Amino acid sequence: MNNDEKMQAISSIFESWDAAATPETRLDQLSWDSMAMMGLVALLKSRFNKQIRVADLKQMTTINDLLQLLP
């Protein structure tokens, strides 16, 4: 899976996804809140069979941080 495909996968969890988002985009610009974090936890579990703790997600600051989670 390339970065464009990964970005498409995670874009669904954000209410305010910007089509111009890049891996360097800060998560706080994209409504990175508890609902988005829970959505990502569910996405990772259901689509990629990967588990992550919300506490770990709170440390992430850019889209690239999230991309590193996906296989």
N, CA, C and O atoms as a GROMACS GRO file, in nm:
protein
  284
    1MET      N    1   0.085  -0.117   0.000
    1MET     CA    2   0.000   0.000   0.000
    1MET      C    3   0.090   0.124   0.000
    1MET      O    4   0.178   0.137   0.086
    2ASN      N    5   0.069   0.214  -0.096
    2ASN     CA    6   0.151   0.334  -0.101
    2ASN      C    7   0.090   0.445  -0.014
    2ASN      O    8  -0.020   0.430   0.039
    3ASN      N    9   0.162   0.556   0.000
    3ASN     CA   10   0.116   0.663   0.089
    3ASN      C   11  -0.017   0.724   0.045
    3ASN      O   12  -0.098   0.762   0.130
    4ASP      N   13  -0.041   0.734  -0.085
    4ASP     CA   14  -0.170   0.789  -0.133
    4ASP      C   15  -0.285   0.699  -0.089
    4ASP      O   16  -0.389   0.749  -0.045
    5GLU      N   17  -0.268   0.568  -0.100
    5GLU     CA   18  -0.371   0.474  -0.056
    5GLU      C   19  -0.390   0.479   0.095
    5GLU      O   20  -0.502   0.472   0.144
    6LYS      N   21  -0.279   0.492   0.168
    6LYS     CA   22  -0.288   0.504   0.313
    6LYS      C   23  -0.362   0.632   0.353
    6LYS      O   24  -0.447   0.630   0.442
    7MET      N   25  -0.330   0.743   0.286
    7MET     CA   26  -0.396   0.869   0.317
    7MET      C   27  -0.545   0.861   0.287
    7MET      O   28  -0.627   0.915   0.362
    8GLN      N   29  -0.581   0.794   0.180
    8GLN     CA   30  -0.722   0.776   0.147
    8GLN      C   31  -0.792   0.695   0.256
    8GLN      O   32  -0.906   0.725   0.292
    9ALA      N   33  -0.725   0.594   0.307
    9ALA     CA   34  -0.784   0.509   0.412
    9ALA      C   35  -0.809   0.590   0.539
    9ALA      O   36  -0.915   0.576   0.600
   10ILE      N   37  -0.713   0.674   0.579
   10ILE     CA   38  -0.732   0.747   0.704
   10ILE      C   39  -0.817   0.873   0.688
   10ILE      O   40  -0.866   0.927   0.787
   11SER      N   41  -0.835   0.921   0.567
   11SER     CA   42  -0.913   1.043   0.547
   11SER      C   43  -1.057   1.028   0.595
   11SER      O   44  -1.121   1.127   0.633
   12SER      N   45  -1.108   0.908   0.594
   12SER     CA   46  -1.247   0.885   0.633
   12SER      C   47  -1.274   0.909   0.781
   12SER      O   48  -1.390   0.925   0.820
   13ILE      N   49  -1.171   0.912   0.863
   13ILE     CA   50  -1.194   0.930   1.006
   13ILE      C   51  -1.200   1.077   1.047
   13ILE      O   52  -1.238   1.108   1.160
   14PHE      N   53  -1.165   1.167   0.957
   14PHE     CA   54  -1.162   1.309   0.990
   14PHE      C   55  -1.285   1.380   0.938
   14PHE      O   56  -1.327   1.359   0.824
   15GLU      N   57  -1.344   1.466   1.021
   15GLU     CA   58  -1.458   1.547   0.978
   15GLU      C   59  -1.415   1.654   0.880
   15GLU      O   60  -1.488   1.686   0.787
   16SER      N   61  -1.297   1.709   0.900
   16SER     CA   62  -1.253   1.821   0.816
   16SER      C   63  -1.126   1.787   0.739
   16SER      O   64  -1.025   1.857   0.750
   17TRP      N   65  -1.132   1.681   0.663
   17TRP     CA   66  -1.015   1.640   0.582
   17TRP      C   67  -0.996   1.741   0.470
   17TRP      O   68  -1.091   1.773   0.399
   18ASP      N   69  -0.876   1.790   0.455
   18ASP     CA   70  -0.842   1.886   0.351
   18ASP      C   71  -0.782   1.809   0.234
   18ASP      O   72  -0.686   1.733   0.251
   19ALA      N   73  -0.837   1.828   0.115
   19ALA     CA   74  -0.789   1.756  -0.003
   19ALA      C   75  -0.642   1.788  -0.032
   19ALA      O   76  -0.575   1.711  -0.100
   20ALA      N   77  -0.594   1.900   0.018
   20ALA     CA   78  -0.455   1.938  -0.003
   20ALA      C   79  -0.363   1.886   0.108
   20ALA      O   80  -0.246   1.923   0.113
   21ALA      N   81  -0.414   1.800   0.194
   21ALA     CA   82  -0.334   1.746   0.305
   21ALA      C   83  -0.216   1.667   0.251
   21ALA      O   84  -0.226   1.596   0.151
   22THR      N   85  -0.104   1.680   0.320
   22THR     CA   86   0.018   1.607   0.287
   22THR      C   87   0.063   1.533   0.412
   22THR      O   88   0.009   1.557   0.520
   23PRO      N   89   0.160   1.444   0.400
   23PRO     CA   90   0.208   1.375   0.519
   23PRO      C   91   0.259   1.471   0.629
   23PRO      O   92   0.259   1.435   0.746
   24GLU      N   93   0.300   1.591   0.591
   24GLU     CA   94   0.350   1.687   0.688
   24GLU      C   95   0.240   1.769   0.754
   24GLU      O   96   0.267   1.845   0.847
   25THR      N   97   0.116   1.755   0.709
   25THR     CA   98   0.004   1.829   0.768
   25THR      C   99  -0.012   1.791   0.914
   25THR      O  100  -0.009   1.674   0.950
   26ARG      N  101  -0.028   1.892   0.996
   26ARG     CA  102  -0.047   1.868   1.140
   26ARG      C  103  -0.189   1.819   1.166
   26ARG      O  104  -0.285   1.867   1.106
   27LEU      N  105  -0.200   1.722   1.255
   27LEU     CA  106  -0.329   1.663   1.287
   27LEU      C  107  -0.425   1.764   1.351
   27LEU      O  108  -0.546   1.753   1.332
   28ASP      N  109  -0.373   1.860   1.425
   28ASP     CA  110  -0.460   1.958   1.488
   28ASP      C  111  -0.528   2.049   1.387
   28ASP      O  112  -0.617   2.126   1.423
   29GLN      N  113  -0.487   2.043   1.261
   29GLN     CA  114  -0.553   2.117   1.154
   29GLN      C  115  -0.670   2.037   1.095
   29GLN      O  116  -0.746   2.090   1.014
   30LEU      N  117  -0.683   1.911   1.136
   30LEU     CA  118  -0.782   1.821   1.076
   30LEU      C  119  -0.880   1.763   1.178
   30LEU      O  120  -0.922   1.648   1.165
   31SER      N  121  -0.915   1.839   1.276
   31SER     CA  122  -1.009   1.793   1.380
   31SER      C  123  -0.964   1.662   1.444
   31SER      O  124  -1.041   1.567   1.455
   32TRP      N  125  -0.839   1.658   1.487
   32TRP     CA  126  -0.781   1.542   1.555
   32TRP      C  127  -0.830   1.544   1.699
   32TRP      O  128  -0.770   1.608   1.786
   33ASP      N  129  -0.940   1.473   1.723
   33ASP     CA  130  -1.002   1.472   1.855
   33ASP      C  131  -1.028   1.328   1.896
   33ASP      O  132  -0.987   1.235   1.826
   34SER      N  133  -1.095   1.309   2.009
   34SER     CA  134  -1.116   1.174   2.060
   34SER      C  135  -1.199   1.089   1.963
   34SER      O  136  -1.176   0.969   1.953
   35MET      N  137  -1.293   1.149   1.894
   35MET     CA  138  -1.374   1.073   1.797
   35MET      C  139  -1.286   1.025   1.680
   35MET      O  140  -1.301   0.911   1.635
   36ALA      N  141  -1.198   1.110   1.632
   36ALA     CA  142  -1.108   1.070   1.523
   36ALA      C  143  -1.014   0.960   1.571
   36ALA      O  144  -0.985   0.865   1.497
   37MET      N  145  -0.966   0.972   1.693
   37MET     CA  146  -0.877   0.869   1.747
   37MET      C  147  -0.948   0.734   1.757
   37MET      O  148  -0.893   0.631   1.718
   38MET      N  149  -1.070   0.736   1.808
   38MET     CA  150  -1.146   0.611   1.818
   38MET      C  151  -1.176   0.554   1.678
   38MET      O  152  -1.174   0.433   1.659
   39GLY      N  153  -1.203   0.642   1.583
   39GLY     CA  154  -1.225   0.598   1.446
   39GLY      C  155  -1.102   0.531   1.388
   39GLY      O  156  -1.112   0.430   1.318
   40LEU      N  157  -0.985   0.587   1.418
   40LEU     CA  158  -0.860   0.528   1.370
   40LEU      C  159  -0.835   0.393   1.436
   40LEU      O  160  -0.791   0.299   1.370
   41VAL      N  161  -0.862   0.383   1.565
   41VAL     CA  162  -0.847   0.255   1.635
   41VAL      C  163  -0.934   0.149   1.567
   41VAL      O  164  -0.888   0.038   1.542
   42ALA      N  165  -1.058   0.185   1.539
   42ALA     CA  166  -1.150   0.090   1.474
   42ALA      C  167  -1.104   0.056   1.333
   42ALA      O  168  -1.110  -0.060   1.292
   43LEU      N  169  -1.058   0.156   1.257
   43LEU     CA  170  -1.010   0.133   1.121
   43LEU      C  171  -0.890   0.039   1.121
   43LEU      O  172  -0.884  -0.055   1.042
   44LEU      N  173  -0.795   0.064   1.209
   44LEU     CA  174  -0.677  -0.021   1.216
   44LEU      C  175  -0.713  -0.165   1.252
   44LEU      O  176  -0.656  -0.260   1.196
   45LYS      N  177  -0.806  -0.180   1.344
   45LYS     CA  178  -0.847  -0.314   1.386
   45LYS      C  179  -0.923  -0.388   1.276
   45LYS      O  180  -0.893  -0.504   1.246
   46SER      N  181  -1.022  -0.321   1.216
   46SER     CA  182  -1.108  -0.390   1.119
   46SER      C  183  -1.041  -0.410   0.983
   46SER      O  184  -1.058  -0.515   0.921
   47ARG      N  185  -0.968  -0.310   0.937
   47ARG     CA  186  -0.914  -0.320   0.801
   47ARG      C  187  -0.772  -0.378   0.797
   47ARG      O  188  -0.734  -0.442   0.699
   48PHE      N  189  -0.696  -0.355   0.903
   48PHE     CA  190  -0.556  -0.397   0.901
   48PHE      C  191  -0.520  -0.496   1.011
   48PHE      O  192  -0.405  -0.538   1.023
   49ASN      N  193  -0.618  -0.535   1.092
   49ASN     CA  194  -0.597  -0.628   1.202
   49ASN      C  195  -0.480  -0.586   1.291
   49ASN      O  196  -0.398  -0.668   1.331
   50LYS      N  197  -0.476  -0.457   1.319
   50LYS     CA  198  -0.369  -0.400   1.401
   50LYS      C  199  -0.431  -0.324   1.517
   50LYS      O  200  -0.528  -0.250   1.498
   51GLN      N  201  -0.376  -0.342   1.635
   51GLN     CA  202  -0.428  -0.273   1.752
   51GLN      C  203  -0.331  -0.165   1.796
   51GLN      O  204  -0.209  -0.182   1.788
   52ILE      N  205  -0.386  -0.053   1.843
   52ILE     CA  206  -0.306   0.056   1.898
   52ILE      C  207  -0.382   0.119   2.012
   52ILE      O  208  -0.505   0.121   2.011
   53ARG      N  209  -0.311   0.170   2.107
   53ARG     CA  210  -0.374   0.234   2.221
   53ARG      C  211  -0.399   0.382   2.191
   53ARG      O  212  -0.319   0.446   2.123
   54VAL      N  213  -0.508   0.434   2.242
   54VAL     CA  214  -0.540   0.576   2.225
   54VAL      C  215  -0.429   0.661   2.286
   54VAL      O  216  -0.396   0.767   2.233
   55ALA      N  217  -0.371   0.616   2.395
   55ALA     CA  218  -0.260   0.690   2.458
   55ALA      C  219  -0.144   0.710   2.361
   55ALA      O  220  -0.079   0.814   2.362
   56ASP      N  221  -0.118   0.609   2.276
   56ASP     CA  222  -0.012   0.621   2.176
   56ASP      C  223  -0.052   0.720   2.067
   56ASP      O  224   0.031   0.795   2.016
   57LEU      N  225  -0.179   0.720   2.030
   57LEU     CA  226  -0.227   0.813   1.927
   57LEU      C  227  -0.216   0.958   1.972
   57LEU      O  228  -0.192   1.047   1.891
   58LYS      N  229  -0.232   0.982   2.100
   58LYS     CA  230  -0.225   1.119   2.152
   58LYS      C  231  -0.087   1.180   2.132
   58LYS      O  232  -0.073   1.303   2.135
   59GLN      N  233   0.014   1.098   2.113
   59GLN     CA  234   0.151   1.146   2.093
   59GLN      C  235   0.178   1.186   1.947
   59GLN      O  236   0.280   1.248   1.919
   60MET      N  237   0.090   1.151   1.858
   60MET     CA  238   0.112   1.176   1.715
   60MET      C  239   0.072   1.318   1.680
   60MET      O  240  -0.025   1.372   1.731
   61THR      N  241   0.151   1.378   1.590
   61THR     CA  242   0.128   1.519   1.557
   61THR      C  243   0.104   1.546   1.408
   61THR      O  244   0.047   1.649   1.373
   62THR      N  245   0.147   1.455   1.321
   62THR     CA  246   0.130   1.477   1.177
   62THR      C  247   0.065   1.356   1.111
   62THR      O  248   0.059   1.247   1.170
   63ILE      N  249   0.017   1.376   0.990
   63ILE     CA  250  -0.039   1.265   0.913
   63ILE      C  251   0.067   1.157   0.894
   63ILE      O  252   0.036   1.038   0.896
   64ASN      N  253   0.191   1.197   0.875
   64ASN     CA  254   0.297   1.099   0.857
   64ASN      C  255   0.308   1.004   0.976
   64ASN      O  256   0.336   0.885   0.958
   65ASP      N  257   0.285   1.056   1.096
   65ASP     CA  258   0.286   0.968   1.214
   65ASP      C  259   0.182   0.858   1.200
   65ASP      O  260   0.207   0.743   1.236
   66LEU      N  261   0.064   0.894   1.148
   66LEU     CA  262  -0.042   0.793   1.128
   66LEU      C  263  -0.007   0.698   1.014
   66LEU      O  264  -0.035   0.578   1.023
   67LEU      N  265   0.052   0.749   0.909
   67LEU     CA  266   0.089   0.664   0.794
   67LEU      C  267   0.185   0.554   0.836
   67LEU      O  268   0.182   0.445   0.780
   68GLN      N  269   0.270   0.583   0.933
   68GLN     CA  270   0.368   0.485   0.980
   68GLN      C  271   0.301   0.366   1.047
   68GLN      O  272   0.362   0.260   1.059
   69LEU      N  273   0.176   0.382   1.091
   69LEU     CA  274   0.102   0.274   1.156
   69LEU      C  275   0.050   0.170   1.057
   69LEU      O  276   0.029   0.054   1.092
   70LEU      N  277   0.030   0.213   0.933
   70LEU     CA  278  -0.032   0.125   0.833
   70LEU      C  279   0.072   0.042   0.761
   70LEU      O  280   0.181   0.090   0.730
   71PRO      N  281   0.038  -0.084   0.733
   71PRO     CA  282   0.133  -0.172   0.662
   71PRO      C  283   0.153  -0.130   0.518
   71PRO      O  284   0.230  -0.193   0.446
   0.00000   0.00000   0.00000
